[in-house]
Amino acid sequence: MIGVLIACGLLIAMLGLSLYLSRPNWPYHAAGSKGYVTDMLVYFFLPVVPMLICVGGFSVLTTIRPDFENETARMVLLGVALVGLLGTRRLPFVAAAQERVRVARNARYEATR
């Protein structure tokens, strides 16, 4: 369970650093700074949710039934988590959020050239 907490902490730290470093892009987003932050949260955090659910569920399951902890179960968990990550990135609203963030970054780049 400590691994899940470490993963969540690293995810939050990466998201915070990404938001902090992208502050110059915020005014160039179509919905302003609040829209940029919302799109970043959707784009970065939402695809990781299936992976966190899989890892948390596996941790609870192996705590209850230690006989399920083996390499085959870990590989299946990894496969399910990666399919969830890639599948979530292809959802229309996640792809749209990614596109809006990209447009804001490009607009800032064009404005500073």
N, C-alpha and C positions, 0 to 999 in steps of 0.2 A: 504494500500500500504506500510505502514511502516513495517508491519509484513513480507512482502516479502523481504524488504531490510535487516531486522534483520536476516532472515533465510539465505540470501545470505552471509551476513557477518559471521555468524556462520559456514557456509559451507566452506568458504575460510579460516577461522581461523583453523578449524579442518584439512583441507587439508594441510595447511602450517605446522602445528604441526606434522602431520603424516610424511610429507616429511623430516622435520628437524630431527625427531627421527629415521628415517630409513636411514640416511646418511651412516652409516657403511655398509649397504647392497648394496649400489650403485655399487661398483667395481665388485660384484659377478654376476651382471646381464649380460646376453649374449650380449646385445647391449651397455653395459657400463652405465655410470651415466645418460646420456641423455635418453637412452632407459628405464631405471628404472623410471625416472620422468614421461616420456610419458605414460608408462603403469599405473602408479599410477593415473595420471590424467584421463585416460580412465576408470580405474576401480572404482575410487571414485566419479568423477564428472558426467560422462555420465549417470549413472543410476538415478541420482537425477534430471536431466533436465526435464523429463516428469512431475515430481511433481512440479517443479518450474513453468512450463508452466501452469499447472492446477491451482495452487494457484494464479498466476498473472492474468490469465484469469478470474478467479472467482472474484478477487478483482476489476478488471475493470468492469465486468458485474454487480456486486452489486453497483458499483458507478453510473453506467448508469441507472440501473433498480433496485432500492432498494427492490422491492417486491419479488425478487428472493432469498433474503437472509433469509433462514430458515434452520431448523435442517436437513430436508430431503436432501436439496441441499448440505449441508456440508458433510453428510454421503456418498452421491453419489460421491462427489469430493474426499473424502478420499479413497473410493474404487477404483476409476479410478487412483488416484495417486499411490496407492500401487500396483495395477496390472501393471502399467507402470514401477514402480521401479523393481518389480520382473521379468517382461518380458525383460527389458533391461539388467539385469544381466545375462540372459540366451542367449544373442546374442553371436555368435561364437567369434567375435573379442574381446568382453569384457571378456568372459570366458578365452580366450587365454592370455589376458593381466594379469588376475588374476593368472593364472597358472605360467606365467613367473616371476611374483613378488614372488610367493610362492617358486619357485625353487631357486631364488636368496637368499631369507631368509634362506632356508634350507642349501644352500651352505655356507653361512656365519656361520651358526650354526655348521656345520660339520668342517669348517676350524678352528674354535676357540675351539673346543673340545679337 
